[in-house]
């Protein structure tokens, strides 16, 4: 029937209009910014860097692999890799980002950087109150501003953060088990025996090419 879609759309509009007067949750006006509605779990705004432990520098998960920089569609991520390595929060020597900048005036919150990161080092924040008076340098976030603790990540994305921690713990346990198995295999491997040079047999007579081989004792007896 012609006009059915228009009627359905008007019904939705009428239902929302009437609900704004009779639904209890919609009768209360939130006094923003003093009061704010809680944001949903999957809400995302701009990327942040996650670090473990209490040290934002030593506990940073990022190893400056630059995958996020290469995959970023608007090219708003800028990374300079360190020349040296330092122990991460697990004690393993890793490279680290000497410089990690994100221009949030260009970022389009696509979350591709989060999807391609193999180290669970970059996640999406929920903070949307980032307006500045200056347009350029004030919206260029440095590594110090981007670094957020794992506790903060659990606060804004509790379900996702718990799943990430479980995956990281499982990977760490598998790596530790593999390391122990390799050490046990190396310990169980028999040590090669070195021959004693004092018991080495004396070399026998050697034949010269073209010469007649020496006669054995049996042949000389018969003659």
HELIX and SHEET records of a PDB file:
HELIX    1   1 UNK A    4  UNK A   22  1                                  19    
HELIX    2   2 UNK A   24  UNK A   26  5                                   3    
HELIX    3   3 UNK A   67  UNK A   71  1                                   5    
HELIX    4   4 UNK A  112  UNK A  116  1                                   5    
HELIX    5   5 UNK A  137  UNK A  139  5                                   3    
HELIX    6   6 UNK A  143  UNK A  146  1                                   4    
HELIX    7   7 UNK A  150  UNK A  156  1                                   7    
HELIX    8   8 UNK A  158  UNK A  188  1                                  31    
HELIX    9   9 UNK A  197  UNK A  199  5                                   3    
HELIX   10  10 UNK A  217  UNK A  222  1                                   6    
SHEET    1   A 3 UNK A 122  UNK A 124  0                                        
SHEET    2   A 3 UNK A  47  UNK A  51 -1                                        
SHEET    3   A 3 UNK A 147  UNK A 149  1                                        
SHEET    1   B 3 UNK A  77  UNK A  81  0                                        
SHEET    2   B 3 UNK A  97  UNK A 103 -1                                        
SHEET    3   B 3 UNK A 140  UNK A 141 -1                                        
SHEET    1   C 2 UNK A  86  UNK A  87  0                                        
SHEET    2   C 2 UNK A  93  UNK A  94 -1                                        
END                                                                             
